[in-house]
Amino acid sequence: MPDDDKTAPWEGDRDMAAVAADHFKDHVGTEFEIVSGQDAQSVVLVSVTENEDHARLPGHARMPFSVLFKGGPEFQDIAGLGSDMIRKEGFGSLGPLLVTRVLPPELGLKDAYLEVCFN
């Protein structure tokens, strides 16, 4: 890596401050990769939820939102392996992010669910 390249390997090519819920909405139901450390795993974007209770807090340029991903039952926990990034061809990459494993939206689901919140 050249000395003048200050981009860490987990930093994405999209401007984190400019990303909004609308950037994700057209991709619901499609596959992304979550990258952590040297590991990348496929997940599907399940939903995009805007948090209207905190609609454009003072000093915030965008509406807070979250995205929910689903990995299969074989999904391996990747927490703690390094800074997380999401990427998809045609979307680009976005990171570093805090990707959190969350409870499934319905009882009895065996898949892994992961959430990223944007404030």
Secondary structure as GFF3:
##gff-version 3
##sequence-region A 1 119
A	DSSP	three_ten_helix	16	18	.	.	.	ID=ss1
A	DSSP	alpha_helix	21	25	.	.	.	ID=ss2
A	DSSP	beta_strand	31	36	.	.	.	ID=ss3
A	DSSP	beta_strand	39	50	.	.	.	ID=ss4
A	DSSP	three_ten_helix	52	54	.	.	.	ID=ss5
A	DSSP	beta_strand	65	71	.	.	.	ID=ss6
A	DSSP	beta_strand	84	88	.	.	.	ID=ss7
A	DSSP	beta_strand	92	97	.	.	.	ID=ss8
A	DSSP	beta_strand	100	102	.	.	.	ID=ss9
A	DSSP	beta_strand	112	118	.	.	.	ID=ss10
###
